[in-house]
Amino acid sequence: MTVVRPTSSVLDSRACRVQIRAVRMDRIIHLSAHASALKSATVKVAHAHLGVTRRRHRDWITWESLQLVKKTSVAGLTGATNFRDLRRRATHSNRADRNAHWHVFTEETERAVACGDSRKLYQMVRRASRGIAEVSETLNRWKEHFNELLNHPTPATEVAVEATDEYDCNSTPATVNEVRDILRHLHNNKAPGEDGIPAEVYKAVPDVFASWEHYVFNAVWLSESYPADWFDAILLPFFKKGDRRLCANYRGISLIDVVDKVFAMLLLRRFHRIRDVRTRPSQAGFHPGRGCVDQILSLRRTLEQRWAYQQPTVLCFVDFAAALDTVNRGALWRIMEADGMPAKLLRLIRCYYRSMRARARAYGEESETFEVKTGVRQGCALSSTLFNYTIDYILGKALRDYAGVAFGSGEQNKDLFVVFAVVKGFRYCISNCSLQIFVRISCSRKNAPLW
């Protein structure tokens, strides 16, 4: 159950603050007990002052239709002569109520589309969706799919990376002000983790929760061990495109607790600025201030200029299959260490990914827990930055190992067969580099068209 999302005034009361501060964190010895006390106290306060959200199913059958159904039932039991007439009227009334309900539903959906309210639109779509009879079989299938996707064998070859200078960044434990600032910048209307506590609860009284979390975070930072609850996540399958009956056409997003998210953001703040400077200039994805729009514009301008001079162009499109879910973590740690990641931060990140577990959720039910040994969490603040390490390694090694074919100064190659051979060789080099970290090229989405 999810806690009701509060306003600041709801939790910002004297009674609520006294109840939150009643937990003595200094009397708790074990780290897991610290986190459990933090979670249980937060849940207790939130349930007492806010309550929980409950599913509300709108009754589209009107009172008049219910009365007709009741009269029809009585007439059928007593053998009344007007039984058939009452049954016909009840059927027509129920049909009219259902049509009126769907008419209102479609109007609300159209208004959400017209206003660009995607959150409202997806809520309407989920309301209209129906469950299936065998939910347990579906959950087992999702568990089987994610268990296979997120647990791959270790690659046969190891990555070889040249070491660079270590990051000049802060590796000391967090301060209360840092934790408070992260809490205040959390996004609203985001799905909570397994504890059901949304970010709005922590943002309502950030000073109180900041002191709590600061105590736990410092214990984690010094001991380099995490509470057991932080390793758990809930996987939600989101449809991408293609056949809806295939699990491969869905993306798994991890729902993690807000406290877990805050610590991940804290780690990211320690090195993300230096990492952004070292990221390849051609990398636009997961890069602050840049995006795919920049690459599309560059590609379009290049094609326009070559078309203007009637020069053919061969492009190589490569797509990695489930890239974030199949990254080998051992190779990722070696790449990060060679890139200059401080040893303390690297150990904390490795411990964060050491014993991850997940449960698949579908139709309001959850599957059994299974281990997650490969990939990065989709839904965690660290994931995009960690994935950029692998992309930089693949492109950097491919460009160093395969420089293409030189034709001399001022000369242009007119033989398209040679051009396609060069593109094929470069793609083969990328494939070999990606297999070292178990990122595979999608065979259905790679091509080299002629423009």
C-alpha positions as CSV (number, residue, x, y, z in Angstrom):
1,M,0.0,0.0,0.0
2,T,1.2,3.5,-0.9
3,V,1.1,6.3,1.7
4,V,-1.0,9.3,0.7
5,R,1.1,12.1,-0.7
6,P,1.1,14.9,1.8
7,T,1.3,18.7,1.7
8,S,4.0,20.3,3.9
9,S,1.5,21.4,6.5
10,V,0.3,17.9,7.2
11,L,3.5,16.5,8.7
12,D,4.9,19.8,9.8
13,S,3.2,19.7,13.2
14,R,4.6,19.5,16.7
15,A,3.0,16.2,17.5
16,C,4.4,14.6,14.3
17,R,7.9,15.9,15.0
18,V,7.9,14.6,18.5
19,Q,6.8,11.2,17.3
20,I,9.5,11.1,14.7
21,R,12.3,12.2,17.1
22,A,11.2,9.6,19.7
23,V,13.3,6.9,18.0
24,R,16.8,6.9,19.6
25,M,19.1,6.0,16.8
26,D,22.2,6.1,19.0
27,R,20.9,3.2,21.1
28,I,20.8,0.8,18.0
29,I,23.9,-1.2,17.4
30,H,23.5,-3.0,14.1
31,L,23.3,-1.1,10.8
32,S,20.3,-3.1,9.5
33,A,18.6,-2.3,12.7
34,H,19.2,1.4,12.1
35,A,17.6,1.2,8.6
36,S,14.7,-0.9,9.9
37,A,14.0,1.6,12.7
38,L,14.1,4.5,10.2
39,K,11.7,2.7,7.9
40,S,9.3,1.4,10.6
41,A,9.1,4.8,12.3
42,T,8.5,6.6,9.0
43,V,5.8,4.1,8.0
44,K,4.2,4.4,11.5
45,V,4.1,8.2,11.4
46,A,2.9,8.4,7.8
47,H,0.1,5.9,8.3
48,A,-1.0,7.7,11.5
49,H,-1.1,11.2,10.0
50,L,-1.8,10.5,6.3
51,G,-3.3,7.1,5.9
52,V,-2.8,4.9,2.7
53,T,-4.3,5.1,-0.7
54,R,-6.9,2.6,-1.7
55,R,-8.1,1.5,-5.0
56,R,-11.4,3.1,-5.9
57,H,-13.5,1.4,-8.5
58,R,-16.2,3.6,-9.8
59,D,-19.7,2.0,-9.7
60,W,-21.0,2.7,-13.2
61,I,-24.3,0.9,-12.5
62,T,-26.9,3.5,-11.4
63,W,-29.4,3.1,-8.5
64,E,-32.3,2.7,-11.0
65,S,-30.6,-0.2,-12.7
66,L,-29.9,-1.9,-9.3
67,Q,-33.6,-1.6,-8.4
68,L,-34.6,-3.1,-11.7
69,V,-32.2,-6.0,-11.1
70,K,-33.6,-6.5,-7.6
71,K,-37.2,-6.5,-9.0
72,T,-36.2,-9.0,-11.7
73,S,-34.8,-11.3,-9.2
74,V,-37.9,-11.2,-7.0
75,A,-40.1,-11.7,-10.0
76,G,-38.1,-14.7,-11.1
77,L,-38.4,-16.3,-7.7
78,T,-42.2,-15.7,-7.4
79,G,-43.0,-16.6,-11.0
80,A,-44.5,-13.2,-11.8
81,T,-46.0,-12.6,-15.2
82,N,-43.9,-9.4,-15.8
83,F,-40.6,-11.3,-15.3
84,R,-39.6,-11.1,-19.0
85,D,-40.4,-7.4,-19.2
86,L,-38.4,-6.6,-16.1
87,R,-35.4,-8.6,-17.3
88,R,-35.5,-6.8,-20.7
89,R,-35.7,-3.4,-19.0
90,A,-32.8,-4.3,-16.6
91,T,-30.6,-5.4,-19.5
92,H,-31.3,-2.2,-21.4
93,S,-30.7,-0.1,-18.3
94,N,-27.3,-1.8,-17.6
95,R,-26.2,-1.4,-21.2
96,A,-27.1,2.3,-21.1
97,D,-25.2,2.8,-17.9
98,R,-22.1,1.1,-19.3
99,N,-22.3,3.2,-22.5
100,A,-22.6,6.3,-20.4
101,H,-19.6,5.3,-18.3
102,W,-17.4,4.7,-21.3
103,H,-18.5,7.9,-22.9
104,V,-17.4,9.9,-19.8
105,F,-14.2,7.8,-19.7
106,T,-13.3,8.6,-23.3
107,E,-14.0,12.3,-22.8
108,E,-11.6,12.4,-19.8
109,T,-9.0,10.5,-21.8
110,E,-9.3,12.9,-24.8
111,R,-8.9,15.9,-22.5
112,A,-5.8,14.4,-21.0
113,V,-4.3,13.9,-24.5
114,A,-5.3,17.4,-25.6
115,C,-3.7,18.9,-22.5
116,G,-0.5,16.8,-22.7
117,D,-1.1,15.3,-19.3
118,S,0.7,12.0,-19.7
119,R,0.3,11.1,-16.0
120,K,-3.5,11.4,-16.2
121,L,-3.5,9.5,-19.5
122,Y,-1.6,6.5,-18.2
123,Q,-3.8,6.4,-15.1
124,M,-6.9,6.2,-17.4
125,V,-5.3,3.5,-19.5
126,R,-4.5,1.4,-16.4
127,R,-8.1,1.8,-15.2
128,A,-9.4,0.5,-18.5
129,S,-7.0,-2.5,-18.6
130,R,-8.2,-5.8,-17.4
131,G,-6.5,-8.5,-15.5
132,I,-6.1,-12.1,-16.6
133,A,-7.3,-15.3,-15.0
134,E,-4.0,-17.0,-14.3
135,V,-2.0,-14.2,-12.7
136,S,0.4,-16.7,-11.0
137,E,1.4,-18.1,-14.4
138,T,2.1,-14.6,-15.7
139,L,4.2,-13.7,-12.6
140,N,6.2,-16.8,-13.0
141,R,6.8,-16.0,-16.7
142,W,8.0,-12.4,-15.8
143,K,10.2,-13.8,-13.1
144,E,11.7,-16.3,-15.5
145,H,12.3,-13.6,-18.1
146,F,13.9,-11.1,-15.7
147,N,15.9,-13.8,-14.0
148,E,17.4,-14.8,-17.4
149,L,17.9,-11.2,-18.5
150,L,19.6,-10.0,-15.4
151,N,21.9,-13.0,-14.8
152,H,24.5,-13.6,-17.5
153,P,27.7,-15.6,-17.3
154,T,31.1,-13.9,-17.0
155,P,32.7,-13.0,-20.4
156,A,35.5,-15.1,-21.6
157,T,37.9,-12.2,-22.2
158,E,38.6,-9.4,-19.7
159,V,38.8,-5.8,-20.5
160,A,42.2,-4.1,-20.7
161,V,42.2,-0.4,-20.0
162,E,45.0,2.0,-19.5
163,A,44.9,3.7,-16.1
164,T,44.5,7.5,-15.9
165,D,44.8,10.0,-13.1
166,E,42.5,9.6,-10.1
167,Y,39.5,11.9,-9.8
168,D,40.1,15.0,-7.7
169,C,36.9,14.8,-5.8
170,N,35.6,14.6,-2.2
171,S,35.4,11.1,-0.7
172,T,34.4,12.1,2.9
173,P,31.1,11.2,4.5
174,A,28.0,13.3,3.8
175,T,27.0,16.3,5.9
176,V,23.5,16.9,7.1
177,N,23.1,19.9,4.8
178,E,23.9,17.7,1.8
179,V,21.3,15.2,2.7
180,R,18.7,17.9,3.4
181,D,19.5,19.5,0.0
182,I,19.0,16.1,-1.8
183,L,15.7,15.6,0.0
184,R,14.4,19.0,-1.1
185,H,15.3,18.3,-4.7
186,L,13.5,15.0,-5.0
187,H,10.9,14.8,-7.7
188,N,7.2,14.5,-6.8
189,N,4.7,12.0,-8.2
190,K,7.2,9.2,-8.4
191,A,6.4,5.6,-7.6
192,P,7.7,4.6,-4.2
193,G,9.6,1.4,-3.4
194,E,8.5,-1.6,-1.4
195,D,8.0,0.4,1.8
196,G,5.2,2.5,0.0
197,I,6.6,5.8,1.2
198,P,6.7,8.5,-1.5
199,A,9.2,11.3,-1.7
200,E,6.7,13.9,-0.6
201,V,6.7,12.4,2.9
202,Y,10.5,13.1,3.3
203,K,10.2,16.5,1.6
204,A,7.5,17.6,4.0
205,V,9.9,17.7,7.0
206,P,13.4,17.5,5.4
207,D,15.3,18.7,8.5
208,V,14.0,15.9,10.7
209,F,14.5,13.1,8.1
210,A,17.9,14.6,7.1
211,S,19.3,14.0,10.6
212,W,18.0,10.5,10.6
213,E,19.4,9.6,7.2
214,H,22.7,11.3,7.9
215,Y,23.2,9.0,10.9
216,V,22.5,5.9,8.7
217,F,24.5,7.1,5.7
218,N,27.6,7.8,7.9
219,A,27.4,4.3,9.3
220,V,27.2,2.9,5.7
221,W,30.1,5.1,4.6
222,L,32.4,4.0,7.4
223,S,31.5,0.3,7.4
224,E,31.1,-0.1,3.6
225,S,28.1,-2.4,4.2
226,Y,24.5,-1.8,3.4
227,P,21.2,-2.6,5.2
228,A,19.6,-5.7,3.8
229,D,16.5,-3.8,2.7
230,W,18.5,-1.6,0.3
231,F,19.3,-4.6,-2.0
232,D,15.6,-5.3,-2.7
233,A,13.8,-3.8,-5.7
234,I,10.5,-4.3,-7.4
235,L,10.6,-4.7,-11.2
236,L,7.8,-3.3,-13.3
237,P,7.6,-4.3,-17.0
238,F,6.9,-1.3,-19.3
239,F,5.9,-1.9,-22.9
240,K,8.3,-0.4,-25.5
241,K,7.0,-1.5,-29.0
242,G,6.3,-4.6,-31.1
243,D,4.3,-7.6,-30.1
244,R,2.8,-7.2,-26.6
245,R,2.9,-11.0,-26.1
246,L,6.7,-11.1,-26.1
247,C,8.5,-10.3,-22.8
248,A,11.5,-9.0,-24.7
249,N,9.5,-6.0,-25.9
250,Y,9.2,-4.8,-22.3
251,R,11.6,-2.7,-20.3
252,G,12.0,-3.5,-16.6
253,I,12.1,-0.5,-14.3
254,S,13.3,-0.9,-10.7
255,L,11.3,0.7,-7.8
256,I,13.6,1.3,-4.9
257,D,13.0,3.0,-1.6
258,V,13.5,6.8,-1.3
259,V,16.3,6.4,1.3
260,D,18.2,4.1,-1.1
261,K,17.7,6.7,-3.9
262,V,19.1,9.5,-1.7
263,F,22.3,7.6,-0.9
264,A,22.8,6.9,-4.6
265,M,22.4,10.6,-5.4
266,L,24.9,11.4,-2.7
267,L,27.4,9.1,-4.3
268,L,26.8,10.5,-7.7
269,R,27.3,14.1,-6.5
270,R,30.8,13.1,-5.4
271,F,32.2,12.5,-8.9
272,H,29.6,13.4,-11.6
273,R,31.1,16.7,-12.5
274,I,34.6,15.2,-13.2
275,R,33.0,12.3,-15.0
276,D,31.0,14.7,-17.3
277,V,34.3,16.4,-18.3
278,R,35.9,13.1,-19.2
279,T,32.9,11.8,-21.1
280,R,33.5,11.6,-24.9
281,P,32.3,14.7,-26.7
282,S,30.3,12.5,-29.1
283,Q,28.3,11.0,-26.2
284,A,25.0,12.9,-26.0
285,G,22.9,10.3,-24.1
286,F,22.8,10.6,-20.3
287,H,24.8,13.7,-20.5
288,P,23.6,16.9,-18.8
289,G,22.7,19.6,-21.2
290,R,22.8,17.3,-24.2
291,G,20.6,14.7,-25.8
292,C,19.7,12.8,-29.0
293,V,18.4,16.1,-30.5
294,D,22.0,17.3,-30.8
295,Q,23.1,14.1,-32.6
296,I,20.0,14.2,-34.9
297,L,20.8,17.8,-35.8
298,S,24.5,17.0,-36.5
299,L,23.6,14.0,-38.7
300,R,21.0,16.0,-40.6
301,R,23.3,18.9,-41.3
302,T,26.0,16.4,-42.5
303,L,23.6,14.7,-44.9
304,E,22.4,18.0,-46.2
305,Q,25.9,19.2,-47.0
306,R,26.8,15.9,-48.7
307,W,23.6,15.9,-50.7
308,A,24.4,19.4,-51.8
309,Y,27.7,18.2,-53.3
310,Q,26.2,14.9,-54.6
311,Q,28.4,12.8,-52.4
312,P,27.0,9.3,-51.3
313,T,27.1,8.6,-47.6
314,V,27.1,5.3,-45.8
315,L,25.9,5.3,-42.2
316,C,26.3,2.5,-39.6
317,F,23.4,2.2,-37.1
318,V,24.1,-0.1,-34.1
319,D,21.7,-0.8,-31.3
320,F,22.7,-2.8,-28.2
321,A,20.1,-5.3,-27.0
322,A,19.1,-4.7,-23.3
323,A,22.3,-2.8,-22.7
324,L,21.7,-1.6,-19.2
325,D,20.5,-5.0,-18.1
326,T,23.4,-7.1,-19.4
327,V,26.5,-5.1,-18.4
328,N,29.1,-7.3,-16.6
329,R,29.8,-5.6,-13.3
330,G,33.3,-7.0,-12.9
331,A,34.3,-5.4,-16.2
332,L,32.5,-2.2,-15.3
333,W,34.5,-1.9,-12.0
334,R,37.8,-2.4,-13.9
335,I,36.8,0.3,-16.4
336,M,35.9,2.7,-13.6
337,E,39.1,2.0,-11.6
338,A,41.2,2.7,-14.7
339,D,39.3,5.9,-15.4
340,G,40.4,7.3,-12.1
341,M,37.5,6.6,-9.7
342,P,38.6,7.0,-6.1
343,A,39.0,3.6,-4.3
344,K,36.6,4.6,-1.5
345,L,33.8,5.6,-3.8
346,L,34.4,2.5,-6.0
347,R,34.1,0.2,-3.0
348,L,30.9,1.8,-1.9
349,I,29.4,1.4,-5.4
350,R,30.5,-2.2,-5.6
351,C,29.0,-3.0,-2.2
352,Y,25.8,-1.3,-3.4
353,Y,25.6,-3.8,-6.3
354,R,26.9,-6.8,-4.5
355,S,23.8,-8.7,-3.3
356,M,20.9,-7.2,-5.3
357,R,17.5,-8.9,-5.3
358,A,14.3,-8.2,-7.1
359,R,10.6,-9.2,-7.4
360,A,8.5,-8.8,-10.5
361,R,5.2,-7.1,-10.1
362,A,2.2,-7.4,-12.5
363,Y,-1.6,-7.0,-12.0
364,G,-1.1,-5.9,-8.4
365,E,0.7,-9.1,-7.4
366,E,4.4,-9.8,-6.9
367,S,6.6,-12.8,-7.8
368,E,9.1,-14.6,-5.7
369,T,12.5,-13.0,-5.0
370,F,15.4,-13.7,-7.3
371,E,19.0,-12.5,-7.4
372,V,20.3,-9.9,-9.9
373,K,23.9,-10.4,-10.8
374,T,24.4,-8.3,-14.0
375,G,23.3,-4.9,-15.3
376,V,22.6,-1.6,-13.6
377,R,19.3,-0.6,-12.0
378,Q,17.0,1.2,-14.4
379,G,15.5,3.7,-12.0
380,C,18.6,4.5,-9.9
381,A,20.4,7.8,-10.1
382,L,23.8,6.0,-10.7
383,S,22.7,3.9,-13.6
384,S,23.0,6.3,-16.5
385,T,26.5,7.5,-15.4
386,L,27.7,3.9,-14.8
387,F,26.4,2.9,-18.3
388,N,28.3,5.8,-19.9
389,Y,31.6,4.2,-18.7
390,T,30.9,1.1,-20.8
391,I,29.9,3.1,-23.9
392,D,33.0,5.2,-23.7
393,Y,35.1,2.1,-23.4
394,I,33.5,0.4,-26.4
395,L,33.8,3.4,-28.7
396,G,37.3,4.4,-27.5
397,K,38.7,0.9,-28.0
398,A,36.9,0.4,-31.4
399,L,38.3,3.7,-32.7
400,R,41.8,2.9,-31.5
401,D,41.8,-0.6,-32.8
402,Y,40.1,0.1,-36.2
403,A,41.1,3.3,-37.8
404,G,39.5,2.5,-41.2
405,V,41.1,2.9,-44.6
406,A,43.2,5.9,-45.8
407,F,43.1,6.9,-49.4
408,G,45.6,9.7,-49.4
409,S,45.3,13.5,-49.1
410,G,42.4,15.0,-51.0
411,E,41.2,11.6,-52.5
412,Q,37.8,10.2,-52.2
413,N,36.8,6.6,-52.6
414,K,34.2,5.8,-55.3
415,D,34.0,2.1,-54.7
416,L,30.9,1.4,-52.5
417,F,32.0,-2.1,-52.0
418,V,35.2,-0.9,-50.2
419,V,33.1,1.6,-48.2
420,F,30.7,-1.2,-47.0
421,A,33.7,-3.4,-46.1
422,V,35.1,-0.6,-44.0
423,V,31.7,-0.1,-42.2
424,K,31.4,-3.9,-41.7
425,G,34.9,-4.1,-40.2
426,F,34.2,-1.2,-37.8
427,R,30.9,-2.8,-36.7
428,Y,32.7,-6.1,-36.2
429,C,35.3,-4.3,-34.0
430,I,32.5,-2.7,-31.9
431,S,30.9,-6.1,-31.5
432,N,34.1,-7.7,-30.2
433,C,34.6,-4.8,-27.7
434,S,31.1,-4.9,-26.5
435,L,31.2,-8.7,-25.9
436,Q,34.0,-8.1,-23.3
437,I,31.4,-6.5,-21.0
438,F,28.6,-8.8,-22.3
439,V,26.7,-6.0,-24.2
440,R,25.4,-7.6,-27.4
441,I,24.4,-5.9,-30.6
442,S,20.8,-6.3,-31.6
443,C,20.8,-8.2,-34.9
444,S,17.3,-7.0,-35.8
445,R,18.3,-3.3,-35.5
446,K,21.6,-2.9,-37.1
447,N,22.0,-1.8,-40.7
448,A,24.3,0.3,-43.0
449,P,22.1,2.2,-45.4
450,L,23.3,4.3,-48.3
451,W,22.2,7.9,-48.4
